[in-house]
Amino acid sequence: MTAKPTILVTNDDGINAPGIRALIDVMSEIGNVVVVAPDSPQSAMGHAITINNTLYLNKISAENAVITEYSCSGTPVDCVKLAVNEILKKKPDLCVSGVNHGSNSSINVIYSGTMSAAVEAGIENIPAIGFSLLDYAWNADFEQVKPFIKKIALQVLSNKLPEGTILNVNFPKLKTNEIKGIKICRQAKAIWQEKFDKRQTPYGKDYYWLTGEFINLDKGEDTDEWALNNGFVSIVPVQFDLTAHHAIQQLNSWDL
């Protein structure tokens, strides 16, 4: 009999977010689940780690619980580092992050704490997937995406991932029977046109609130943005080698 895989579950919305609870439900059908997630929301933290403050882990599951859960005072990346180095006796067979409340498609992947947790697992040579639903509401309906989460996770466990690659999975805000299928995509070229809403405290001190508009500059039909806008689940294979390999030849022609 094959042993069940060990699955590490994390996120950036916090351990009590409905998205991670949905992800835990699905992963518990597949393997032995260990949860290490932030004790409070850590959205848009990117790949931040805690180096100048103490980190705390709080075990919140009972000793005889089927699922072991820890809340962490740090960032999503801190959660993965602590899980791998302090909690688990060996590296997990899979790390899943999310389900994020809101999009992590296109340029959003750079800022995402959800995806950075998955990237950190990938750096540790652990197969990893980040899941996001294009619905920012706290009470978003995650039931619709559970079958897709299970299917994708099982495929990763069965087939593994190319070295240095993780998956960025985004779900459109649709009912299950409205989703047309799954598309493997590239990341769309897009930007945030940012603005700062300048305000004042009652004491006259200026403060700023970041706002902005997401602008898709990419008209290709092979992108994550196209897939999501047309009713498909998007899967983008992401690498953490940031080398611009295509530029090396040009730079070698410079007089350096």
BAGU-287898 format. One record per residue (C-alpha): residue number from 1; x, y, z; residue in one letter. Coordinates in pm, 1 decimal, padded with zeros to 6 digits. Example, Ala and Ser with C-alpha at 12.3 -4.5 7.8 and 13.67 -1.06 7.14 Angstrom:
BEGIN
+-----+----------+----------+----------+------+
!  nr !     east !    north !       up ! rest !
+-----+----------+----------+----------+------+
!   1 !  01230.0 ! -00450.0 !  00780.0 !    A !
!   2 !  01367.0 ! -00106.0 !  00714.0 !    S !
+-----+----------+----------+----------+------+
This chain:
BEGIN
+-----+----------+----------+----------+------+
!  nr !     east !    north !       up ! rest !
+-----+----------+----------+----------+------+
!   1 !  00000.0 !  00000.0 !  00000.0 !    M !
!   2 !  00143.8 !  00339.0 ! -00101.7 !    T !
!   3 !  00180.6 !  00588.0 !  00182.4 !    A !
!   4 ! -00024.1 !  00903.9 !  00158.0 !    K !
!   5 !  00174.1 !  01211.0 !  00048.9 !    P !
!   6 !  00257.4 !  01479.0 !  00301.9 !    T !
!   7 !  00112.0 !  01811.5 !  00193.3 !    I !
!   8 !  00211.4 !  02150.5 !  00334.8 !    L !
!   9 ! -00068.1 !  02409.5 !  00315.7 !    V !
!  10 ! -00007.6 !  02782.8 !  00356.8 !    T !
!  11 ! -00142.6 !  03118.3 !  00234.5 !    N !
!  12 ! -00113.8 !  03495.4 !  00273.8 !    D !
!  13 ! -00470.2 !  03583.8 !  00380.8 !    D !
!  14 ! -00422.0 !  03428.8 !  00723.7 !    G !
!  15 ! -00495.6 !  03092.2 !  00878.5 !    I !
!  16 ! -00863.9 !  03171.2 !  00936.5 !    N !
!  17 ! -00938.4 !  03280.3 !  00579.0 !    A !
!  18 ! -01211.6 !  03080.7 !  00402.1 !    P !
!  19 ! -00977.8 !  03023.5 !  00107.1 !    G !
!  20 ! -00724.5 !  02824.3 !  00306.1 !    I !
!  21 ! -00999.1 !  02629.3 !  00480.0 !    R !
!  22 ! -01126.2 !  02520.0 !  00135.7 !    A !
!  23 ! -00773.1 !  02421.3 !  00034.2 !    L !
!  24 ! -00729.8 !  02218.6 !  00353.2 !    I !
!  25 ! -01057.2 !  02037.1 !  00281.9 !    D !
!  26 ! -00936.0 !  01928.9 ! -00061.9 !    V !
!  27 ! -00584.0 !  01835.6 !  00044.3 !    M !
!  28 ! -00715.8 !  01621.5 !  00330.7 !    S !
!  29 ! -00880.5 !  01401.0 !  00065.9 !    E !
!  30 ! -00541.1 !  01344.7 ! -00095.7 !    I !
!  31 ! -00281.4 !  01319.5 !  00178.7 !    G !
!  32 ! -00157.9 !  01397.1 !  00528.5 !    N !
!  33 ! -00194.2 !  01770.2 !  00579.1 !    V !
!  34 !  00025.2 !  02006.6 !  00780.1 !    V !
!  35 ! -00081.5 !  02371.1 !  00787.0 !    V !
!  36 !  00154.8 !  02658.2 !  00862.2 !    V !
!  37 ! -00001.0 !  02994.6 !  00781.5 !    A !
!  38 !  00020.1 !  03356.6 !  00898.7 !    P !
!  39 ! -00175.9 !  03447.1 !  01209.3 !    D !
!  40 ! -00301.2 !  03763.1 !  01032.9 !    S !
!  41 ! -00339.4 !  03881.7 !  00671.6 !    P !
!  42 ! -00008.4 !  03919.4 !  00485.0 !    Q !
!  43 ! -00128.2 !  04004.9 !  00134.9 !    S !
!  44 !  00114.6 !  04164.3 ! -00113.2 !    A !
!  45 !  00414.5 !  04081.4 !  00105.2 !    M !
!  46 !  00600.3 !  03933.5 ! -00190.4 !    G !
!  47 !  00905.6 !  03732.7 ! -00085.6 !    H !
!  48 !  00958.1 !  03921.7 !  00240.7 !    A !
!  49 !  01120.6 !  03738.6 !  00530.7 !    I !
!  50 !  01155.5 !  03832.1 !  00896.0 !    T !
!  51 !  01514.3 !  03903.3 !  01001.6 !    I !
!  52 !  01494.6 !  04188.9 !  01254.0 !    N !
!  53 !  01209.3 !  04061.2 !  01469.0 !    N !
!  54 !  01130.3 !  03741.3 !  01653.4 !    T !
!  55 !  00906.9 !  03477.0 !  01498.0 !    L !
!  56 !  00641.2 !  03283.5 !  01688.1 !    Y !
!  57 !  00468.9 !  02956.2 !  01605.3 !    L !
!  58 !  00146.7 !  02860.7 !  01777.8 !    N !
!  59 !  00012.8 !  02507.6 !  01742.0 !    K !
!  60 ! -00363.3 !  02545.4 !  01719.4 !    I !
!  61 ! -00469.7 !  02186.2 !  01650.0 !    S !
!  62 ! -00531.4 !  01928.3 !  01920.3 !    A !
!  63 ! -00265.7 !  01662.8 !  01978.2 !    E !
!  64 ! -00486.3 !  01388.1 !  01833.1 !    N !
!  65 ! -00615.1 !  01597.8 !  01540.3 !    A !
!  66 ! -00605.0 !  01450.5 !  01191.4 !    V !
!  67 ! -00464.8 !  01777.1 !  01053.2 !    I !
!  68 ! -00175.2 !  01953.2 !  01225.5 !    T !
!  69 ! -00206.0 !  02331.9 !  01217.6 !    E !
!  70 !  00027.5 !  02612.1 !  01320.7 !    Y !
!  71 ! -00020.8 !  02986.8 !  01303.4 !    S !
!  72 !  00291.2 !  03194.5 !  01245.4 !    C !
!  73 !  00361.0 !  03557.2 !  01334.2 !    S !
!  74 !  00564.5 !  03607.0 !  01015.0 !    G !
!  75 !  00521.8 !  03627.6 !  00640.8 !    T !
!  76 !  00408.0 !  03351.8 !  00402.6 !    P !
!  77 !  00772.1 !  03277.8 !  00315.6 !    V !
!  78 !  00855.8 !  03258.4 !  00686.9 !    D !
!  79 !  00580.3 !  02997.8 !  00718.7 !    C !
!  80 !  00737.6 !  02773.0 !  00455.7 !    V !
!  81 !  01086.8 !  02814.2 !  00598.4 !    K !
!  82 !  00970.4 !  02724.7 !  00948.6 !    L !
!  83 !  00765.8 !  02430.1 !  00823.0 !    A !
!  84 !  01058.4 !  02281.8 !  00633.6 !    V !
!  85 !  01325.4 !  02348.6 !  00893.9 !    N !
!  86 !  01146.0 !  02320.0 !  01227.4 !    E !
!  87 !  00817.6 !  02131.2 !  01197.2 !    I !
!  88 !  00840.7 !  01859.9 !  00933.7 !    L !
!  89 !  01075.9 !  01565.1 !  00978.9 !    K !
!  90 !  01131.5 !  01555.9 !  00603.4 !    K !
!  91 !  01034.5 !  01775.2 !  00310.6 !    K !
!  92 !  00668.9 !  01744.5 !  00207.0 !    P !
!  93 !  00568.0 !  01583.7 ! -00120.3 !    D !
!  94 !  00371.0 !  01893.5 ! -00216.9 !    L !
!  95 !  00320.6 !  02251.7 ! -00102.1 !    C !
!  96 !  00000.0 !  02434.6 ! -00189.2 !    V !
!  97 ! -00065.3 !  02800.9 ! -00116.4 !    S !
!  98 ! -00399.6 !  02981.8 ! -00114.4 !    G !
!  99 ! -00671.1 !  02979.0 ! -00210.8 !    V !
! 100 ! -00604.0 !  03350.1 ! -00240.2 !    N !
! 101 ! -00894.1 !  03592.3 ! -00217.2 !    H !
! 102 ! -00827.3 !  03779.8 ! -00542.7 !    G !
! 103 ! -00621.6 !  03757.9 ! -00858.8 !    S !
! 104 ! -00255.0 !  03665.5 ! -00880.5 !    N !
! 105 ! -00245.4 !  03661.8 ! -01259.5 !    S !
! 106 ! -00006.9 !  03859.5 ! -01477.4 !    S !
! 107 !  00217.4 !  04113.0 ! -01295.4 !    I !
! 108 !  00036.7 !  04043.0 ! -00966.5 !    N !
! 109 !  00256.1 !  03735.3 ! -00924.2 !    V !
! 110 !  00548.2 !  03966.9 ! -00837.0 !    I !
! 111 !  00371.4 !  04114.6 ! -00534.3 !    Y !
! 112 !  00184.7 !  03807.5 ! -00417.9 !    S !
! 113 !  00251.9 !  03654.0 ! -00078.8 !    G !
! 114 !  00054.1 !  03350.3 ! -00190.6 !    T !
! 115 !  00285.5 !  03288.6 ! -00483.6 !    M !
! 116 !  00601.1 !  03376.0 ! -00290.5 !    S !
! 117 !  00521.9 !  03100.4 ! -00042.1 !    A !
! 118 !  00495.3 !  02857.2 ! -00334.2 !    A !
! 119 !  00817.5 !  02992.8 ! -00482.6 !    V !
! 120 !  00996.9 !  02938.1 ! -00152.4 !    E !
! 121 !  00883.6 !  02576.4 ! -00155.8 !    A !
! 122 !  01008.8 !  02547.6 ! -00511.8 !    G !
! 123 !  01347.7 !  02680.2 ! -00405.6 !    I !
! 124 !  01352.5 !  02394.1 ! -00154.9 !    E !
! 125 !  01287.4 !  02154.6 ! -00445.7 !    N !
! 126 !  00932.2 !  02086.4 ! -00326.1 !    I !
! 127 !  00661.4 !  02066.2 ! -00596.5 !    P !
! 128 !  00443.7 !  02370.5 ! -00534.8 !    A !
! 129 !  00124.1 !  02534.6 ! -00656.0 !    I !
! 130 ! -00029.9 !  02872.0 ! -00579.5 !    G !
! 131 ! -00409.7 !  02891.7 ! -00613.9 !    F !
! 132 ! -00612.1 !  03213.3 ! -00646.4 !    S !
! 133 ! -00977.4 !  03295.8 ! -00710.4 !    L !
! 134 ! -01075.7 !  03619.8 ! -00882.5 !    L !
! 135 ! -01307.4 !  03717.1 ! -00598.7 !    D !
! 136 ! -01180.7 !  03947.7 ! -00323.4 !    Y !
! 137 ! -01486.0 !  03893.8 ! -00102.7 !    A !
! 138 ! -01421.6 !  03726.2 !  00232.0 !    W !
! 139 ! -01729.0 !  03508.4 !  00178.8 !    N !
! 140 ! -01631.3 !  03406.2 ! -00175.9 !    A !
! 141 ! -01765.3 !  03071.0 ! -00298.0 !    D !
! 142 ! -01467.6 !  02833.2 ! -00302.0 !    F !
! 143 ! -01679.4 !  02521.0 ! -00349.6 !    E !
! 144 ! -01684.8 !  02587.1 ! -00723.8 !    Q !
! 145 ! -01307.4 !  02547.5 ! -00760.9 !    V !
! 146 ! -01248.1 !  02247.3 ! -00534.2 !    K !
! 147 ! -01274.1 !  01987.0 ! -00815.2 !    P !
! 148 ! -01013.5 !  02176.8 ! -01020.1 !    F !
! 149 ! -00781.1 !  02210.7 ! -00720.7 !    I !
! 150 ! -00793.5 !  01837.6 ! -00659.0 !    K !
! 151 ! -00737.2 !  01751.2 ! -01024.4 !    K !
! 152 ! -00436.2 !  01981.7 ! -01060.1 !    I !
! 153 ! -00278.1 !  01871.3 ! -00730.8 !    A !
! 154 ! -00312.0 !  01504.2 ! -00823.5 !    L !
! 155 ! -00152.7 !  01569.6 ! -01161.8 !    Q !
! 156 !  00144.4 !  01741.3 ! -00998.0 !    V !
! 157 !  00188.2 !  01453.5 ! -00753.4 !    L !
! 158 !  00169.9 !  01200.7 ! -01036.9 !    S !
! 159 !  00379.9 !  01377.5 ! -01298.9 !    N !
! 160 !  00607.5 !  01601.3 ! -01088.5 !    K !
! 161 !  00712.7 !  01941.9 ! -01218.8 !    L !
! 162 !  01005.5 !  02048.8 ! -01434.1 !    P !
! 163 !  01305.9 !  02150.3 ! -01223.1 !    E !
! 164 !  01287.7 !  02507.3 ! -01097.4 !    G !
! 165 !  00918.2 !  02542.6 ! -01187.2 !    T !
! 166 !  00605.5 !  02605.1 ! -00983.6 !    I !
! 167 !  00246.3 !  02657.8 ! -01095.3 !    L !
! 168 !  00045.2 !  02977.4 ! -01069.6 !    N !
! 169 ! -00322.1 !  02877.6 ! -01093.5 !    V !
! 170 ! -00600.6 !  03136.1 ! -01116.6 !    N !
! 171 ! -00974.6 !  03067.3 ! -01123.4 !    F !
! 172 ! -01233.9 !  03293.6 ! -01286.6 !    P !
! 173 ! -01526.6 !  03402.6 ! -01072.3 !    K !
! 174 ! -01774.8 !  03158.3 ! -01223.8 !    L !
! 175 ! -01985.7 !  02862.5 ! -01120.0 !    K !
! 176 ! -01830.7 !  02519.9 ! -01179.3 !    T !
! 177 ! -02058.2 !  02443.4 ! -01474.5 !    N !
! 178 ! -01969.9 !  02779.1 ! -01632.0 !    E !
! 179 ! -01594.0 !  02720.5 ! -01634.6 !    I !
! 180 ! -01495.5 !  02607.8 ! -01983.6 !    K !
! 181 ! -01180.9 !  02419.5 ! -01886.7 !    G !
! 182 ! -00812.8 !  02467.2 ! -01806.1 !    I !
! 183 ! -00553.8 !  02644.5 ! -02020.7 !    K !
! 184 ! -00174.9 !  02642.3 ! -01987.8 !    I !
! 185 ! -00075.6 !  03004.8 ! -02041.3 !    C !
! 186 !  00199.4 !  03259.7 ! -02034.0 !    R !
! 187 !  00191.7 !  03558.0 ! -01802.0 !    Q !
! 188 !  00022.4 !  03855.5 ! -01965.9 !    A !
! 189 !  00215.8 !  04179.0 ! -01998.7 !    K !
! 190 !  00029.3 !  04423.8 ! -01778.3 !    A !
! 191 !  00094.6 !  04707.4 ! -01535.7 !    I !
! 192 ! -00066.5 !  04880.1 ! -01242.8 !    W !
! 193 ! -00120.7 !  05250.1 ! -01311.2 !    Q !
! 194 ! -00076.3 !  05356.8 ! -00953.5 !    E !
! 195 ! -00209.7 !  05656.0 ! -00769.4 !    K !
! 196 ! -00182.9 !  05765.3 ! -00408.4 !    F !
! 197 ! -00482.6 !  05906.6 ! -00228.5 !    D !
! 198 ! -00328.1 !  06175.7 ! -00008.1 !    K !
! 199 ! -00514.8 !  06249.7 !  00313.7 !    R !
! 200 ! -00452.7 !  06409.3 !  00651.9 !    Q !
! 201 ! -00490.5 !  06287.5 !  01006.9 !    T !
! 202 ! -00693.5 !  06499.0 !  01251.1 !    P !
! 203 ! -00356.0 !  06637.9 !  01363.2 !    Y !
! 204 ! -00265.6 !  06762.0 !  01015.9 !    G !
! 205 ! -00009.8 !  06493.5 !  00927.9 !    K !
! 206 ! -00016.1 !  06372.1 !  00569.4 !    D !
! 207 ! -00068.6 !  06003.5 !  00491.6 !    Y !
! 208 ! -00114.9 !  05808.1 !  00170.6 !    Y !
! 209 ! -00343.1 !  05525.8 !  00057.2 !    W !
! 210 ! -00229.5 !  05328.1 ! -00246.6 !    L !
! 211 ! -00486.2 !  05292.9 ! -00524.3 !    T !
! 212 ! -00452.8 !  05211.5 ! -00891.4 !    G !
! 213 ! -00592.3 !  05065.5 ! -01210.8 !    E !
! 214 ! -00485.8 !  04733.3 ! -01362.4 !    F !
! 215 ! -00405.4 !  04776.5 ! -01732.0 !    I !
! 216 ! -00359.9 !  04474.0 ! -01957.0 !    N !
! 217 ! -00119.3 !  04566.6 ! -02238.9 !    L !
! 218 ! -00123.2 !  04218.8 ! -02391.7 !    D !
! 219 ! -00365.2 !  04125.8 ! -02669.9 !    K !
! 220 ! -00241.5 !  03767.1 ! -02702.6 !    G !
! 221 ! -00486.4 !  03480.1 ! -02671.8 !    E !
! 222 ! -00230.1 !  03257.5 ! -02498.3 !    D !
! 223 ! -00213.9 !  03461.8 ! -02177.3 !    T !
! 224 ! -00358.6 !  03411.3 ! -01831.8 !    D !
! 225 ! -00562.8 !  03728.9 ! -01862.2 !    E !
! 226 ! -00723.7 !  03609.6 ! -02186.9 !    W !
! 227 ! -00802.3 !  03269.1 ! -02036.9 !    A !
! 228 ! -00960.7 !  03415.3 ! -01724.1 !    L !
! 229 ! -01161.7 !  03672.5 ! -01918.5 !    N !
! 230 ! -01293.1 !  03395.4 ! -02141.9 !    N !
! 231 ! -01405.2 !  03153.3 ! -01872.5 !    G !
! 232 ! -01100.2 !  02929.0 ! -01835.1 !    F !
! 233 ! -00880.6 !  02835.3 ! -01541.4 !    V !
! 234 ! -00528.9 !  02963.0 ! -01614.6 !    S !
! 235 ! -00210.8 !  02776.0 ! -01525.4 !    I !
! 236 !  00117.3 !  02960.4 ! -01571.3 !    V !
! 237 !  00442.4 !  02772.1 ! -01507.2 !    P !
! 238 !  00661.2 !  03012.2 ! -01309.4 !    V !
! 239 !  01037.2 !  02998.8 ! -01257.3 !    Q !
! 240 !  01242.2 !  03161.6 ! -00986.2 !    F !
! 241 !  01558.6 !  03190.9 ! -01196.1 !    D !
! 242 !  01536.0 !  03563.4 ! -01276.5 !    L !
! 243 !  01818.0 !  03558.2 ! -01530.1 !    T !
! 244 !  01722.0 !  03727.2 ! -01858.7 !    A !
! 245 !  01889.9 !  03457.3 ! -02065.6 !    H !
! 246 !  01793.3 !  03622.9 ! -02395.7 !    H !
! 247 !  01996.5 !  03932.4 ! -02301.9 !    A !
! 248 !  02327.1 !  03758.9 ! -02229.2 !    I !
! 249 !  02446.6 !  03753.2 ! -02590.3 !    Q !
! 250 !  02372.3 !  04122.9 ! -02638.5 !    Q !
! 251 !  02548.8 !  04221.0 ! -02316.2 !    L !
! 252 !  02852.0 !  04016.0 ! -02415.8 !    N !
! 253 !  02882.6 !  04235.7 ! -02725.0 !    S !
! 254 !  02933.3 !  04546.7 ! -02511.2 !    W !
! 255 !  03281.7 !  04691.3 ! -02456.6 !    D !
! 256 !  03310.8 !  04591.3 ! -02093.5 !    L !
+-----+----------+----------+----------+------+
